Amino acid sequence: MQGYTDHVFRMALHRCFGGVDTMFTPFMRLEGGKLRRRDERELQLLSGEPATVPQILPKNFDEALAMAQTIAAAGLKRIDINMSCPFVPVMKSGRGASLLADAAAVADVLKVAEQMPDIDFSLKIRLGVKSFDDLADEVVEVVNNAPLKYVTVHARTAAHQYAGEASQEAFARFYGRCRHKMVYNGDVDSLQRAEELRRLFPELHAVMIGRAIVARPYLLVPEADEQERLERLRRFYDAVAGACEQSSCGDVQWLDRMQSFWKLFLPDADRKLRKKILKTRKPDAFRAYTAEILSSPSAANVTL
C-alpha cells in the first residue's frame, strides 16, 4: 500500500506481530528510465527483510524487463506484477488495472516472465475494468498461459476502486477459469473471514490482507489476550513513529506523515480522540492524544 507499507512498517509488523508468510512492497515504477529513488532505497533494504516481494507497475514489456533486471541484479528471486491499481492517474498512464482492457497489452507485459525463467513471477489483477463482465476470455487465456507462481485477485473492478463490497460471486467465476494457484484479496478483515474463504474455495493458495492489517495489526495474533495485544500494539506504533521521526525534516513533516498513518490505523478506537489526532497541528498534543488511545485496553478490544 503506497504511503503505508514501507520497510519500516513491514519490519515493525514482523517483529511485533509476525504471522505473515509473504509481504509486498508498494509498487515500484520507472522514472526517467530507471527506478525512482525511493524505490531504489526500498530495494536496497529488501535483502534484510523476511519474505518480502518487490511489486512492479509496468506499462509494457520494456518497462517490466528494466525493473525486473534491476531487481534481479540486487539478488532477489521473486517479483509481483501489478495490474490491479485502480487510481485514475495510474490508469491514464496505461498502467495498473487499465491493462486488463487489452489482452495484447497483458501479454506484452507478461513476456517478461518468459524472458527471465530464473525469477518467480506472480500477478495481481482485478476482476474487470468497468464491470465484472469485461474481463475477456482472451485476457484470462493470456494469464493462464503465462509462467506465474500464483495470481492474486482483488475481487472488485477498477471502477469500484475500494468502494462497496468485494464480490465473492465474481471471484468464484474467475476461480473456475484460472489454472494458476490463486490468492483472494478484498475485505478480508478477520480470522473468521479468512477461514470462511478457505472453506468456500478449498484450492485457494492464500488470502491477502491489506488495509485491515494497517488498521488492526493485532489480527495477526488471535491467540493473544487483550493485554498482550495492547502491548504489541504499543511496540509496533512506537517503532513506526520513531523511525518516521528519524527520517522526517522536523516536527511538521513528521506530524503530516503520522496523521496520514492514523487515517487508517485503529479505526475502532475512541472517536473523539481520533478526531483530535487527525485535526491538531501541535506535535506535542498529537503525542498526548495517541498515548491516551494506546493506554486504553479498548484499542485492542475487538472481535477477531
C-alpha positions in Angstrom: 0.0 0.0 0.0 1.6 3.2 -1.2 2.5 5.5 1.6 1.9 2.9 4.4 3.6 -0.4 4.0 7.3 0.7 3.5 10.3 -1.0 5.0 9.8 0.5 8.5 6.1 -0.7 8.6 7.0 -4.2 7.4 9.8 -4.7 9.8 7.8 -3.4 12.8 4.9 -5.7 11.8 7.2 -8.7 11.5 8.9 -8.0 14.9 5.8 -7.2 16.9 3.2 -9.4 15.4 4.6 -12.0 12.9 2.1 -14.3 11.3 2.6 -13.2 7.7 4.1 -15.6 5.1 4.7 -13.0 2.4 4.8 -9.2 2.3 4.8 -7.0 -0.8 6.4 -3.6 -1.3 4.3 -0.7 -2.6 4.6 -0.8 -6.3 7.9 0.2 -7.9 8.0 2.2 -11.2 10.4 3.8 -13.6 11.2 7.5 -13.6 13.5 8.7 -16.4 14.1 5.1 -17.5 15.2 3.8 -14.0 13.7 3.1 -10.7 12.6 6.0 -8.6 15.0 7.0 -5.8 12.6 5.8 -3.1 12.2 2.5 -4.9 15.9 2.1 -5.1 16.1 2.7 -1.3 13.5 0.1 -0.7 15.2 -2.3 -2.9 18.5 -1.9 -1.0 16.7 -2.8 2.2 14.9 -5.9 1.0 17.8 -8.3 1.5 17.3 -7.8 5.2 13.6 -8.5 5.2 11.9 -11.9 5.7 9.9 -12.9 2.7 9.2 -9.5 1.1 8.5 -9.5 -2.6 9.0 -6.3 -4.7 6.0 -5.3 -6.7 6.3 -3.5 -10.1 3.9 -1.3 -12.0 5.0 -1.6 -15.7 3.2 -0.2 -18.8 4.8 -2.6 -21.3 7.4 -5.3 -21.7 10.3 -2.8 -21.9 9.4 -1.3 -18.5 8.8 -4.7 -17.0 12.1 -6.0 -18.2 14.1 -3.0 -17.0 12.6 -3.2 -13.5 12.9 -7.0 -13.3 16.6 -6.9 -14.4 17.4 -4.2 -11.7 15.6 -6.3 -9.1 17.4 -9.5 -10.1 20.7 -7.7 -10.0 20.0 -6.9 -6.4 19.9 -10.7 -5.7 16.1 -11.1 -5.4 14.3 -14.0 -7.0 10.6 -13.1 -6.8 8.7 -10.3 -8.4 5.0 -9.4 -8.4 3.4 -7.6 -11.4 0.6 -5.1 -10.5 -2.3 -5.0 -12.9 -4.7 -4.1 -10.1 -4.1 -0.4 -9.2 -7.4 1.4 -9.9 -6.3 5.0 -9.3 -7.2 7.3 -12.2 -3.7 8.8 -12.8 -2.1 5.4 -12.9 -4.7 4.0 -15.3 -4.5 7.1 -17.5 -0.7 6.4 -17.8 -1.6 2.9 -19.2 -0.6 1.0 -16.1 -2.3 -0.9 -13.3 -5.8 -2.2 -14.0 -6.1 -0.3 -17.3 -4.0 -3.1 -18.9 -6.9 -5.6 -18.3 -8.9 -4.0 -21.1 -6.4 -5.3 -23.7 -5.3 -8.9 -23.9 -2.3 -7.9 -26.2 -1.1 -5.4 -23.5 -1.4 -8.0 -20.8 0.6 -10.5 -23.0 3.2 -7.9 -23.7 3.9 -7.3 -20.1 3.9 -10.9 -19.1 6.5 -11.8 -21.7 9.0 -10.8 -19.0 8.2 -14.0 -17.1 9.2 -16.0 -20.2 12.4 -14.0 -20.7 13.5 -14.4 -17.1 12.8 -18.0 -16.1 15.1 -17.8 -13.1 12.7 -15.4 -11.4 9.4 -16.4 -9.8 6.8 -14.0 -11.1 3.3 -13.5 -9.7 0.5 -11.3 -10.9 -2.1 -9.1 -9.1 -5.3 -8.3 -11.1 -8.9 -7.1 -10.6 -12.0 -8.8 -12.0 -12.5 -6.2 -14.7 -12.1 -2.6 -15.5 -15.7 -1.2 -15.7 -17.7 -4.3 -14.9 -17.3 -7.9 -13.8 -18.3 -8.9 -17.4 -15.5 -7.1 -19.2 -12.6 -9.4 -18.3 -12.4 -11.0 -21.7 -11.7 -14.7 -22.3 -8.6 -13.6 -24.2 -7.2 -11.9 -21.1 -7.9 -15.0 -18.9 -6.2 -17.2 -21.5 -3.1 -15.0 -21.6 -2.9 -15.1 -17.8 -3.4 -18.9 -17.8 -0.6 -19.4 -20.3 2.0 -17.2 -18.5 4.5 -18.9 -16.3 3.3 -17.5 -12.9 3.8 -18.7 -9.4 0.2 -17.6 -8.5 -2.4 -14.9 -9.3 -3.8 -12.6 -6.7 -7.3 -11.3 -7.4 -8.8 -8.3 -5.8 -12.5 -9.1 -6.0 -13.6 -5.7 -7.3 -13.3 -3.9 -10.7 -11.1 -0.9 -11.2 -14.3 1.3 -11.4 -15.2 0.2 -7.8 -11.7 1.2 -6.5 -12.2 0.3 -2.8 -15.9 1.1 -2.5 -18.7 -1.3 -1.8 -18.1 -5.0 -1.0 -15.7 -7.3 -2.8 -17.7 -9.7 -5.0 -17.3 -13.3 -3.8 -19.5 -14.4 -6.7 -17.4 -12.8 -9.3 -14.3 -14.3 -7.7 -15.9 -17.7 -7.8 -16.4 -17.4 -11.6 -12.8 -16.5 -12.1 -11.7 -19.2 -9.7 -13.3 -21.7 -12.1 -11.5 -20.2 -15.1 -8.0 -19.7 -13.7 -5.4 -22.5 -14.0 -2.9 -21.0 -11.6 -2.8 -21.0 -7.8 -5.0 -18.2 -6.6 -4.8 -15.7 -3.7 -8.0 -13.9 -2.6 -7.9 -10.2 -1.8 -10.6 -7.8 -0.8 -12.4 -7.2 2.5 -10.5 -9.9 4.4 -10.8 -8.2 7.8 -11.0 -11.0 10.3 -9.7 -14.5 11.1 -13.3 -15.8 10.6 -13.4 -14.3 7.1 -10.2 -15.9 6.1 -11.4 -19.3 7.4 -14.7 -18.9 5.5 -12.9 -18.3 2.3 -10.8 -21.4 2.8 -14.0 -23.4 3.2 -15.6 -21.9 0.2 -12.5 -22.2 -2.0 -10.6 -25.3 -0.8 -7.9 -25.0 -3.5 -7.2 -21.3 -2.5 -3.4 -20.8 -2.2 -3.7 -17.9 0.3 -5.5 -14.8 1.3 -4.0 -11.3 1.1 -4.8 -8.7 3.7 -4.0 -5.1 3.1 -5.9 -2.2 4.7 -7.2 -4.4 7.5 -3.6 -5.1 8.7 -2.7 -1.4 8.7 -5.9 -0.7 10.7 -5.7 -3.6 13.1 -2.3 -5.4 13.1 -3.3 -7.4 16.1 -5.5 -9.5 13.8 -2.2 -11.5 13.3 -2.2 -12.7 16.9 -5.7 -14.0 17.5 -4.4 -16.3 20.3 -3.1 -13.3 22.3 -5.2 -11.9 25.2 -6.3 -8.3 25.2 -3.3 -7.1 27.3 -0.7 -8.8 25.1 -2.3 -7.4 22.0 -2.2 -3.9 23.5 1.5 -4.3 24.5 2.4 -5.5 21.0 0.3 -2.6 19.5 2.3 -0.1 21.5 5.7 -1.5 20.5 4.6 -1.6 16.9 3.4 2.0 16.9 6.5 3.3 18.8 8.7 1.6 16.1 6.8 3.2 13.2 6.5 6.6 14.8 10.2 6.6 16.0 11.5 5.6 12.6 9.3 8.2 10.9 10.6 10.9 13.2 14.2 10.0 12.4 13.6 10.3 8.7 11.5 13.5 8.8 12.7 17.0 8.4 11.3 18.4 11.6 8.1 18.0 13.6 5.8 19.4 11.0 6.7 16.8 8.4 6.6 14.1 11.0 3.1 15.2 12.1 1.9 15.2 8.5 3.2 11.7 7.9 1.8 10.3 11.2 -1.6 11.9 10.7 -1.8 10.2 7.3 -1.0 6.9 9.1 -3.8 7.4 11.6 -6.4 7.9 8.8 -6.3 4.0 8.6 -4.8 3.0 12.0 -7.1 1.8 14.8 -10.5 3.0 13.3 -12.3 1.4 16.2 -10.5 3.5 18.8 -12.1 6.4 20.7 -13.8 8.5 18.1 -13.3 11.9 19.9 -9.6 11.2 20.4 -9.1 10.1 16.8 -10.7 13.3 15.6 -8.3 15.3 17.7 -5.4 13.3 16.4 -6.3 14.0 12.8 -7.0 17.7 13.4 -4.3 19.0 15.7 -1.3 20.9 14.3 0.6 20.7 17.5 3.0 17.8 17.7 3.0 17.7 21.5 -0.8 17.5 21.6 -0.7 14.8 18.9 1.7 12.7 21.0 -0.5 13.1 24.0 -3.7 12.1 22.2 -2.0 9.0 20.7 -0.6 8.0 24.0 -4.0 8.2 25.6 -5.6 6.0 22.9 -2.7 3.4 23.2 -3.1 3.3 27.0 -6.7 2.2 26.8 -7.4 -1.6 26.6 -10.3 -0.8 24.2 -7.7 0.0 21.5 -7.2 -3.8 21.1 -10.5 -5.0 22.4 -12.1 -6.0 19.1 -13.6 -9.3 17.9 -11.1 -11.1 15.7 
